[in-house]
Amino acid sequence: MQTTILMSAVLLLGVSLTACTTKGALDYGSEPTTSNYTEPYVSGLRAGKPYPSAEDVCQTIEPNKATRELDKAGFFLIGCPKHERGAIADRVAEGASIVAQSRHWTRLQLPDQASL
């Protein structure tokens, strides 16, 4: 009886811990997770300014804990909402590389103009 109760408690603890686990900032796929615009901070990103111009939906991404592993000398990060496939395609056509997927945003890397 005691063994059964102990095993049940361990099983419940395992299920509880699994349910509390959240996805990391880079653990998402390329499919849009929403069709609505969300602020970058919802996806763990810290936005700078619109990129390449003030009218665009993509944003420069400022370094933070979620982007640290993507920081490379000579490059800068931008992010575009995943559902904005046209904007993402435009950035790729301009030379950006997709480097990661956040919750609602795609992260791309571009060569820093100052290093060219």
Backbone bond lengths (Angstrom), bond angles and torsions (degrees), N, CA, C in turn:
res aa  C-N    CA-C-N  psi(-1)  N-CA   C-N-CA  omega(-1)  CA-C   N-CA-C  phi
1 M - - - 1.448 - - 1.527 110.55 -
2 Q 1.344 115.87 -47.44 1.455 119.75 179.44 1.518 110.94 -62.22
3 T 1.319 117.58 -39.83 1.453 121.85 179.41 1.523 110.27 -62.78
4 T 1.304 117.89 -42.46 1.456 122.29 179.02 1.529 111.01 -62.54
5 I 1.315 116.57 -43.24 1.471 120.62 179.03 1.523 110.14 -65.25
6 L 1.327 117.61 -42.71 1.462 121.67 179.60 1.521 110.64 -63.55
7 M 1.330 116.99 -44.01 1.466 120.65 179.41 1.522 110.53 -64.25
8 S 1.307 118.13 -38.89 1.462 121.76 177.95 1.523 110.84 -64.66
9 A 1.332 116.63 -40.65 1.466 121.03 179.19 1.521 110.73 -64.62
10 V 1.331 117.92 -42.66 1.460 122.07 178.84 1.527 110.04 -64.05
11 L 1.323 117.59 -42.84 1.454 121.96 178.67 1.524 110.85 -61.87
12 L 1.325 117.06 -45.83 1.465 120.73 178.10 1.510 111.92 -62.12
13 L 1.320 118.18 -39.80 1.449 122.21 178.50 1.520 110.05 -63.28
14 G 1.317 116.78 -43.72 1.463 120.62 178.32 1.513 112.45 -61.70
15 V 1.320 117.07 -43.28 1.467 121.83 177.86 1.515 110.04 -64.46
16 S 1.307 117.75 -41.56 1.462 121.60 179.73 1.511 111.23 -63.41
17 L 1.312 117.36 -44.13 1.461 120.75 -179.86 1.516 111.07 -66.09
18 T 1.306 118.11 -38.90 1.457 121.39 178.02 1.517 110.34 -64.70
19 A 1.299 118.56 -40.30 1.463 121.94 -179.31 1.515 111.69 -67.45
20 C 1.312 118.23 -26.71 1.465 121.84 -178.48 1.514 112.68 -85.92
21 T 1.312 118.29 -11.48 1.454 120.91 -178.28 1.526 109.19 -71.71
22 T 1.327 116.36 132.43 1.458 120.97 177.51 1.512 109.43 -108.71
23 K 1.311 115.85 156.64 1.447 120.18 177.86 1.514 109.78 -70.61
24 G 1.324 115.35 145.60 1.456 120.08 174.31 1.516 109.58 -73.57
25 A 1.308 116.02 168.11 1.463 121.12 -177.18 1.525 112.87 -63.82
26 L 1.330 118.19 -20.25 1.458 120.77 -177.89 1.520 113.70 -109.17
27 D 1.316 118.24 8.16 1.456 121.98 -172.27 1.525 115.01 -92.86
28 Y 1.293 118.73 24.34 1.453 121.25 -177.10 1.522 110.15 -111.37
29 G 1.331 116.21 153.87 1.455 121.50 178.51 1.518 111.61 -86.20
30 S 1.321 116.16 -176.97 1.458 121.29 -175.17 1.527 113.66 -83.38
31 E 1.324 118.12 -13.05 1.461 119.81 179.96 1.531 110.19 -71.72
32 P 1.328 116.98 138.59 1.471 119.29 178.42 1.527 111.64 -57.80
33 T 1.314 115.44 139.45 1.454 121.33 178.36 1.524 110.88 -100.99
34 T 1.319 116.18 -2.87 1.455 122.78 175.30 1.521 107.71 -159.84
35 S 1.316 116.95 156.18 1.468 119.98 175.16 1.523 110.11 -103.51
36 N 1.317 116.12 4.78 1.462 121.23 179.41 1.525 109.87 -106.50
37 Y 1.302 115.28 154.08 1.455 120.58 176.68 1.526 109.56 -72.56
38 T 1.315 117.21 132.54 1.465 121.72 173.33 1.519 108.14 -125.18
39 E 1.299 116.38 150.76 1.461 120.80 178.30 1.527 109.23 -65.39
40 P 1.327 117.74 146.97 1.467 120.68 -179.28 1.529 113.92 -56.17
41 Y 1.326 118.22 -33.66 1.471 119.97 -177.46 1.528 111.92 -61.71
42 V 1.345 117.76 -25.74 1.467 120.98 177.72 1.536 109.65 -62.64
43 S 1.319 116.69 -28.09 1.462 122.42 179.72 1.529 112.32 -99.86
44 G 1.322 117.27 13.59 1.457 120.70 177.71 1.512 114.45 82.47
45 L 1.331 116.92 14.05 1.466 120.74 -177.59 1.522 111.25 -106.31
46 R 1.322 115.37 153.44 1.461 121.20 176.09 1.528 106.78 -114.66
47 A 1.322 115.91 108.50 1.461 121.34 -175.01 1.519 111.78 -79.06
48 G 1.314 114.94 148.70 1.454 122.20 173.87 1.513 109.01 -99.70
49 K 1.333 116.24 -95.79 1.464 121.26 -179.00 1.526 109.28 -130.81
50 P 1.326 116.58 161.87 1.469 119.48 177.66 1.535 110.57 -57.08
51 Y 1.321 115.44 145.86 1.463 120.59 -179.32 1.523 109.91 -135.65
52 P 1.309 119.74 135.80 1.465 129.14 1.66 1.529 114.33 -85.05
53 S 1.340 117.57 -12.04 1.470 119.16 178.72 1.528 109.34 -137.27
54 A 1.301 116.17 171.10 1.472 121.87 -175.21 1.527 113.22 -60.73
55 E 1.327 118.82 -22.32 1.468 121.80 -178.22 1.528 113.04 -87.14
56 D 1.321 118.23 -7.44 1.460 121.25 -173.69 1.529 113.15 -86.17
57 V 1.347 115.90 153.78 1.461 121.49 -178.99 1.526 112.44 -83.65
58 C 1.315 117.50 -21.61 1.462 120.32 178.40 1.528 109.07 -73.17
59 Q 1.320 116.00 155.04 1.466 122.08 -177.69 1.522 109.65 -133.61
60 T 1.329 115.61 148.27 1.459 117.44 168.54 1.533 106.32 -70.07
61 I 1.304 116.81 147.46 1.465 121.89 -178.38 1.525 108.75 -112.18
62 E 1.312 115.01 122.66 1.461 121.10 178.59 1.527 108.83 -81.04
63 P 1.329 117.03 145.31 1.475 119.49 179.63 1.530 111.88 -60.20
64 N 1.315 115.62 140.10 1.460 122.64 172.14 1.526 107.75 -155.25
65 K 1.304 116.90 -174.64 1.465 121.26 -177.03 1.533 111.83 -57.54
66 A 1.328 117.33 -38.84 1.465 121.06 -177.38 1.525 113.00 -72.15
67 T 1.325 117.69 -21.25 1.471 119.96 -176.99 1.518 113.09 -109.39
68 R 1.304 117.98 -2.61 1.470 122.07 -174.37 1.523 112.61 -51.96
69 E 1.337 117.51 -43.69 1.461 119.96 -177.18 1.524 112.74 -70.85
70 L 1.328 117.76 -12.06 1.462 120.95 179.38 1.524 112.87 -97.35
71 D 1.315 117.44 -10.49 1.466 120.86 -179.37 1.524 110.06 -68.15
72 K 1.330 115.61 124.06 1.456 121.57 178.02 1.523 108.02 -132.94
73 A 1.311 116.34 140.82 1.465 120.48 176.97 1.524 109.13 -60.73
74 G 1.324 116.33 135.95 1.454 121.05 178.22 1.524 114.24 87.10
75 F 1.338 117.78 3.27 1.453 121.95 -179.62 1.525 110.27 -133.38
76 F 1.324 116.23 158.84 1.461 120.79 171.23 1.515 108.59 -135.43
77 L 1.324 115.01 157.58 1.465 121.13 -176.86 1.516 111.34 -101.39
78 I 1.322 114.68 143.44 1.457 121.31 168.79 1.521 107.10 -128.51
79 G 1.303 116.83 161.13 1.447 121.82 176.31 1.516 109.54 -132.79
80 C 1.313 115.60 144.30 1.462 121.87 176.79 1.527 107.53 -130.98
81 P 1.333 117.71 142.63 1.469 119.04 175.03 1.532 109.40 -57.18
82 K 1.322 117.58 136.35 1.468 121.56 -176.76 1.522 113.15 -57.41
83 H 1.320 117.11 -34.71 1.462 118.73 -177.01 1.534 112.08 -77.00
84 E 1.319 117.50 -7.62 1.472 122.11 177.72 1.529 109.24 -91.07
85 R 1.325 115.02 65.13 1.467 120.41 -175.44 1.526 113.28 -62.66
86 G 1.324 117.36 -31.33 1.461 120.44 177.51 1.519 111.33 -65.85
87 A 1.327 116.43 -42.64 1.470 120.65 178.89 1.529 110.42 -65.67
88 I 1.333 116.58 -40.43 1.471 120.06 178.01 1.527 109.81 -63.35
89 A 1.330 116.95 -44.86 1.471 120.81 179.07 1.531 110.59 -61.76
90 D 1.331 117.71 -38.91 1.468 120.69 177.57 1.523 111.18 -62.26
91 R 1.337 117.30 -43.42 1.470 120.58 -179.62 1.524 110.39 -65.53
92 V 1.338 117.45 -40.23 1.463 120.73 178.60 1.530 109.59 -64.70
93 A 1.336 117.09 -41.04 1.461 120.89 178.23 1.533 111.37 -63.15
94 E 1.317 116.84 -26.72 1.467 121.87 178.39 1.528 112.26 -85.22
95 G 1.332 117.71 -0.09 1.456 120.78 176.25 1.514 116.01 110.91
96 A 1.318 118.25 3.93 1.466 120.59 179.00 1.526 109.92 -77.25
97 S 1.317 115.51 153.21 1.462 122.55 174.73 1.521 108.57 -117.98
98 I 1.321 116.93 135.26 1.463 120.68 175.42 1.524 107.26 -74.31
99 V 1.338 115.67 125.03 1.469 119.54 -176.66 1.522 113.54 -115.88
100 A 1.331 118.23 -19.85 1.474 119.33 -178.70 1.521 109.43 -166.08
101 Q 1.327 114.40 162.36 1.457 122.52 176.31 1.521 108.65 -121.40
102 S 1.304 116.47 127.71 1.459 121.35 173.60 1.517 107.34 -101.63
103 R 1.293 116.73 -172.49 1.464 120.25 -176.09 1.527 112.33 -54.82
104 H 1.320 117.61 -58.09 1.462 121.38 -178.73 1.529 112.81 -118.22
105 W 1.314 117.67 2.59 1.461 121.76 -174.28 1.522 111.24 -126.53
106 T 1.348 114.71 146.66 1.456 122.34 172.54 1.522 106.79 -99.98
107 R 1.323 116.59 132.86 1.467 120.32 178.54 1.513 109.76 -101.75
108 L 1.310 114.47 133.21 1.459 121.61 -179.87 1.514 109.50 -125.14
109 Q 1.313 114.93 156.23 1.460 121.32 -179.51 1.519 108.60 -121.34
110 L 1.319 115.31 135.90 1.455 122.01 179.07 1.520 109.46 -127.58
111 P 1.346 117.20 149.07 1.459 118.33 174.11 1.536 109.79 -64.00
112 D 1.305 116.13 137.39 1.460 121.79 177.47 1.526 108.12 -68.78
113 Q 1.314 116.68 126.44 1.460 121.74 -177.63 1.525 111.47 -58.00
114 A 1.310 117.64 -32.91 1.471 121.30 -179.62 1.523 111.60 -67.99
115 S 1.335 117.98 -23.49 1.471 120.17 -177.68 1.520 112.46 -93.12
116 L 1.334 118.04 -4.52 1.482 120.21 179.40 1.501 111.95 -80.42
